[in-house]
Amino acid sequence: MPIRRRSNGSHIPLSSKATTRSYRSHVTKPQSFEAADGNPITLPNKEMAMGVYYLTTLNESLRKPDEEQALFSDYNTAIMAYDLGEVAIREPIKVRVTDLGETKVIESSVGRLKFNERLPEGFGLLTKVSMLLVLRS
């Protein structure tokens, strides 16, 4: 059986033109990372702002009466309920959280919990009001 040369093995660019073309097609844009420290350069745009808004707002049409509203003992239980399809990402829920050393039960949503998970340690739990202040600045 003859060997088909195009289907097996890697293609290695040998000429300088082929090397340059390969480099440009496989390496990210030079402006996408900071030269000094390698951190990604991102600027908030409308899509990011809309994503944050969608994730952190409560869908009032999903609100249940207080006696039927889901109450979770911690963050992980709320996330597991979302993963199992028991609550929606924007459904108002009550969850016990520890915020800057203080344990309390708050009304939130899984979307807000996921958003707060990505914030740096010690940033505190952001609520709707404080998120609006952050987004305006």
ZAMARZA-492437 format. One line per 4 residues: number of its first residue (from 0); their letters; for each residue x, z, y of N, C-alpha, C. Coordinates in Angstrom, 3 decimals. Each point is the difference from the previous one (the first is absolute). Example, Ala and Ser with C-alpha at 12.3 -4.5 7.8 and 13.67 -1.06 7.14 Angstrom:
// residues 2
0> AS> 13.190:7.800:-5.690:-0.890:0.000:1.190:0.900:0.000:1.200; -0.350:-0.720:1.050:0.820:0.060:1.190:-0.770:0.730:1.090
This chain:
// residues 137
0> MPIR> 0.856:0.000:-1.179:-0.856:0.000:1.179:0.900:0.000:1.239; -0.233:-0.920:0.926:0.858:-0.072:1.184:-0.258:1.172:0.957; 1.019:0.425:0.724:-0.108:1.083:0.984:-0.465:-0.596:1.315; -1.030:0.603:0.561:-0.508:-0.450:1.297:0.727:0.773:1.080
4> RRSN> 0.829:-0.653:0.725:0.887:0.654:0.955:-0.748:0.598:1.204; -1.124:-0.537:0.371:-0.725:0.517:1.167:-0.739:1.299:-0.282; -0.331:0.293:-1.234:-0.861:1.142:-0.278:0.739:1.279:-0.374; 1.278:-0.059:-0.302:0.681:1.233:-0.376:1.193:0.249:0.916
8> GSHI> 0.262:1.286:0.257:1.121:0.381:0.841:-0.379:0.087:1.459; 0.908:0.563:0.771:-0.199:0.150:1.438:0.656:-1.149:0.730; -0.524:-0.310:1.130:0.606:-1.022:0.849:0.909:0.709:0.993; 1.238:-0.373:0.017:0.965:0.607:0.905:0.369:-1.037:1.044
12> PLSS> -0.274:0.295:1.289:0.341:-0.964:1.035:1.523:-0.086:0.137; 0.516:-1.215:-0.025:1.443:-0.184:0.061:0.473:-0.518:1.342; -0.735:-0.883:0.613:0.444:-0.531:1.283:-0.331:0.988:1.118; 0.662:-0.152:1.127:-0.264:0.910:1.124:-1.415:-0.191:0.529
16> KATT> -0.496:-1.249:-0.021:-1.367:-0.261:0.451:-1.007:0.679:-0.942; 0.234:-0.086:-1.309:-0.893:0.626:-0.975:0.068:1.518:0.104; 1.186:0.547:0.237:0.165:1.444:0.155:-0.751:0.493:1.229; 0.121:-0.704:1.111:-0.698:0.374:1.232:-1.509:-0.054:-0.195
20> RSYR> -0.507:-1.061:-0.618:-1.431:-0.131:-0.249:-0.506:1.130:-0.906; 0.764:0.318:-1.033:-0.375:1.081:-0.907:-0.015:1.342:0.729; 1.006:0.255:0.821:0.081:1.254:0.744:-1.192:0.151:0.939; -0.324:-1.057:0.729:-1.110:0.062:0.957:-1.349:0.193:-0.686
24> SHVT> -0.152:-0.536:-1.201:-1.287:0.131:-0.673:-0.164:1.336:-0.718; 1.101:0.710:-0.269:-0.087:1.253:-0.748:0.226:1.250:0.838; 0.516:-0.126:1.192:0.289:1.152:0.850:-1.083:0.097:1.069; -0.400:1.231:0.334:-1.051:0.193:1.001:0.493:-0.387:1.380
28> KPQS> -0.920:-0.109:0.907:0.347:-0.355:1.369:0.954:1.025:0.589; 0.950:-0.435:0.797:0.976:0.951:0.550:-0.629:1.052:0.912; -1.105:-0.313:0.675:-0.618:0.948:0.919:-0.947:0.967:-0.689; -0.137:-0.017:-1.312:-0.956:0.883:-0.644:0.577:1.394:-0.275
32> FEAA> 1.331:0.173:0.157:0.633:1.302:-0.206:0.951:0.306:1.146; 0.082:1.286:0.371:0.947:0.441:1.017:1.421:-0.225:-0.491; 0.853:-0.531:0.849:1.392:-0.224:-0.396:0.756:1.318:-0.145; -0.354:0.993:0.818:0.750:1.260:0.006:-0.237:0.845:-1.240
36> DGNP> -1.269:0.109:-0.431:-0.285:0.920:-1.098:-0.801:-0.611:-1.148; -0.403:-1.250:0.099:-0.719:-0.648:-1.087:-1.481:0.333:-0.088; -0.526:0.769:0.957:-1.430:0.326:-0.006:-0.819:-1.235:0.375; -1.178:-0.146:-0.583:-0.823:-1.172:0.336:-0.491:0.063:1.437
40> ITLP> -0.032:-1.157:0.625:-0.530:-0.108:1.358:-1.454:-0.417:-0.130; -0.907:0.865:0.403:-1.417:-0.347:-0.017:-0.610:0.399:1.321; -0.841:-0.829:0.491:-0.739:0.295:1.214:-1.473:0.060:-0.356; -0.708:1.023:0.507:-1.426:0.067:-0.312:-0.719:-1.236:0.534
44> NKEM> -0.821:-0.583:-0.816:-0.780:-1.134:0.446:-1.470:0.290:-0.280; -0.831:-0.950:0.276:-1.436:0.221:-0.149:-0.383:0.296:-1.450; 0.650:-0.683:-0.953:-0.331:0.228:-1.403:0.352:1.419:-0.427; 1.146:0.501:0.457:0.402:1.362:-0.343:-0.962:1.005:0.623
48> AMGV> -0.361:-0.214:1.253:-0.916:0.921:0.679:-1.370:-0.009:-0.666; -0.478:-1.176:-0.382:-1.291:-0.073:-0.684:0.071:0.664:-1.372; 1.123:-0.127:-0.691:0.167:0.642:-1.297:-0.026:1.509:0.119; 0.693:0.534:1.013:-0.002:1.445:0.237:-1.402:0.462:0.371
52> YYLT> -0.671:-0.762:0.845:-1.361:0.354:0.395:-0.920:0.028:-1.212; 0.047:-1.047:-0.824:-0.871:-0.077:-1.176:0.284:1.145:-0.958; 1.275:0.271:-0.253:0.380:1.015:-0.962:-0.393:1.405:0.447; 0.023:0.255:1.295:-0.178:1.366:0.489:-1.398:0.307:0.542
56> TLNE> -0.871:-0.986:0.061:-1.358:0.289:0.467:-0.895:0.360:-1.178; -1.019:0.791:0.287:-0.969:0.388:-1.023:-1.165:-0.979:0.031; -0.462:-0.408:-1.167:-1.165:-0.865:-0.111:-1.226:0.907:-0.113; -0.721:0.131:1.094:-1.138:0.918:0.046:-1.124:-0.407:-0.950
60> SLRK> -0.070:-1.268:-0.373:-1.055:-0.414:-0.936:0.261:0.553:-1.405; 1.229:0.451:-0.272:0.337:0.600:-1.298:-0.150:1.524:-0.002; -0.339:0.564:1.163:-0.126:1.458:0.104:-1.146:0.509:-0.853; 0.282:1.067:-0.739:-1.013:0.645:-0.837:-0.410:1.312:0.653
64> PDEE> -1.155:0.553:-0.362:-0.370:1.320:0.528:1.088:1.022:-0.333; 0.108:1.041:0.821:1.074:0.989:-0.168:0.077:0.580:-1.407; -1.149:0.256:-0.624:0.031:0.597:-1.334:0.470:-0.993:-1.066; -0.053:-1.316:0.285:0.442:-1.011:-0.957:1.371:-0.574:0.333
68> QALF> 0.521:0.341:1.187:1.291:-0.557:0.422:1.125:0.506:-0.905; 0.882:-0.898:-0.378:1.096:0.341:-0.906:0.940:1.001:0.662; 0.387:1.034:-0.761:0.948:1.013:0.455:1.146:0.031:-0.999; 1.214:-0.230:0.499:1.172:-0.070:-0.868:0.949:1.152:0.291
72> SDYN> 0.635:0.475:-1.060:0.882:1.160:0.131:1.329:-0.355:0.650; 0.418:-1.254:-0.099:1.250:-0.406:0.634:0.047:-1.518:0.149; 1.070:-0.452:0.600:0.219:-1.418:0.271:-0.011:-0.815:-1.290; 0.737:0.448:-1.015:0.133:-0.762:-1.244:-1.334:-0.195:-0.714
76> TAIM> -0.859:0.999:0.028:-1.310:-0.113:-0.628:-0.849:-1.046:0.716; 0.079:-0.046:1.319:-0.753:-0.991:0.774:0.499:-1.413:-0.306; 1.303:-0.168:-0.092:0.570:-1.310:-0.304:-0.399:-0.435:-1.415; 0.009:0.940:-0.945:-0.390:-0.324:-1.369:-1.476:-0.419:-0.046
80> AYDL> -0.848:0.680:0.746:-1.418:-0.374:0.044:-0.163:-1.409:0.570; 0.794:-0.341:0.995:-0.036:-1.360:0.557:0.456:-1.011:-1.046; 1.099:0.303:-0.682:0.519:-0.904:-1.033:-1.009:-0.227:-1.122; -0.810:1.012:-0.294:-1.012:-0.103:-1.052:-1.316:-0.601:0.501
84> GEVA> -0.067:-0.309:1.302:-1.192:-0.623:0.561:-1.122:0.957:0.332; 0.281:1.295:0.078:-1.043:0.983:0.289:-0.302:0.114:1.495; 0.984:-0.316:0.841:-0.206:0.012:1.449:0.609:-1.273:0.586; -0.534:-0.420:1.135:0.522:-1.172:0.698:1.126:0.436:0.939
88> IREP> 0.818:-0.942:0.418:1.168:0.333:0.816:-0.398:0.522:1.381; -1.172:-0.394:0.520:-0.441:0.449:1.325:-1.172:0.972:-0.069; -0.334:0.462:-1.196:-1.118:0.937:-0.166:0.384:1.385:0.521; -0.858:0.626:0.805:0.299:1.361:0.453:0.038:0.972:-1.184
92> IKVR> 1.092:0.758:-0.094:0.153:1.006:-1.054:0.524:1.273:0.635; -0.076:1.082:-0.740:0.628:1.250:0.433:1.146:0.271:-0.962; 1.127:0.404:0.554:1.186:0.222:-0.817:0.788:1.179:0.554; 0.552:0.801:-0.903:0.847:1.123:0.396:1.417:-0.528:0.209
96> VTDL> 0.552:0.221:1.178:1.351:-0.470:0.327:0.812:1.134:0.604; 1.296:-0.148:-0.074:0.914:0.917:0.684:0.638:-0.786:1.123; -0.266:0.418:1.222:0.509:-0.682:1.185:0.888:0.953:0.773; 1.283:-0.277:0.007:0.990:0.828:0.710:-0.103:1.466:-0.416
100> GETK> -0.136:0.230:-1.304:-0.025:1.355:-0.539:-1.364:0.652:-0.060; -1.011:-0.628:0.549:-1.354:0.567:0.015:-0.898:-0.778:-0.961; -0.642:0.720:-0.940:-0.907:-0.644:-0.951:-1.414:0.046:0.552; -0.667:-1.161:-0.019:-1.360:-0.076:0.529:-0.746:-1.139:-0.686
104> VIES> -1.321:0.019:0.090:-0.842:-1.069:-0.520:-0.416:-0.866:1.180; 0.272:-1.302:-0.116:-0.326:-0.918:1.086:-0.888:-1.118:-0.514; -0.707:-0.650:0.931:-0.707:-1.224:-0.352:0.954:-1.149:0.278; 0.148:-0.858:-0.964:0.945:-1.101:0.107:-0.484:-1.155:-0.864
108> SVGR> 0.891:-0.904:-0.332:-0.269:-1.088:-0.940:1.281:-0.259:-0.774; -0.111:-0.703:-1.098:1.193:-0.334:-0.783:0.930:-0.876:0.837; -0.565:-0.881:0.814:0.819:-0.840:0.882:0.849:0.822:0.955; -0.598:1.022:0.603:0.763:0.879:0.897:1.074:0.770:-0.757
112> LKFN> -0.335:0.439:-1.218:1.000:0.723:-0.798:1.176:-0.901:-0.336; -0.284:-1.243:-0.371:1.067:-0.940:-0.315:0.833:-0.312:1.246; -0.651:-0.112:1.159:0.719:-0.257:1.245:0.935:1.163:0.322; -0.512:1.227:-0.122:0.813:1.178:0.293:1.147:0.173:-0.982
116> ERLP> -0.167:-0.513:-1.211:1.054:0.104:-1.011:1.263:-0.737:0.438; -0.152:-1.066:0.753:1.131:-0.828:0.412:0.718:0.528:1.240; -0.539:1.019:0.624:0.629:0.544:1.206:1.173:0.898:-0.367; 0.980:0.132:0.904:1.151:0.852:-0.285:-0.397:1.465:-0.204
120> EGFG> 0.808:0.710:-0.774:-0.214:1.434:-0.259:-0.001:0.756:1.327; -0.926:0.926:0.165:-0.069:0.794:1.216:-0.762:-0.672:1.131; -0.544:-1.171:-0.228:-0.746:-0.711:1.039:-1.368:0.610:0.215; -0.489:0.685:-1.005:-1.327:0.607:0.103:-1.067:-0.973:-0.460
124> LLTK> -1.184:0.528:-0.240:-1.125:-0.807:-0.468:-0.673:-0.656:1.193; -0.074:-1.322:-0.006:-0.630:-0.695:1.111:-1.495:-0.112:-0.228; -0.742:0.276:1.054:-1.452:-0.154:-0.026:-0.367:-1.223:0.817; -1.261:-0.332:0.043:-0.446:-1.183:0.745:0.413:0.075:1.467
128> VSML> -0.172:1.160:0.619:0.311:0.146:1.420:1.490:-0.175:0.245; 0.827:0.668:-0.806:1.429:-0.104:0.238:0.531:-1.390:-0.336; -0.633:-0.717:-0.947:0.429:-1.363:-0.305:-0.263:-0.912:1.187; -1.116:0.194:0.680:-0.267:-0.819:1.175:1.046:0.243:1.069
132> LVLR> 0.449:1.231:0.153:1.035:0.298:0.979:1.321:-0.676:-0.372; 0.331:-0.002:-1.277:1.238:-0.626:-0.462:-0.064:-1.504:0.210; -1.129:-0.624:-0.323:-0.116:-1.442:0.123:-0.017:-0.461:1.453; -0.456:0.830:0.911:-0.029:-0.376:1.417:1.371:0.070:0.637
136> S> 0.881:0.831:-0.507:1.310:0.151:0.638:0.952:-1.087:-0.383
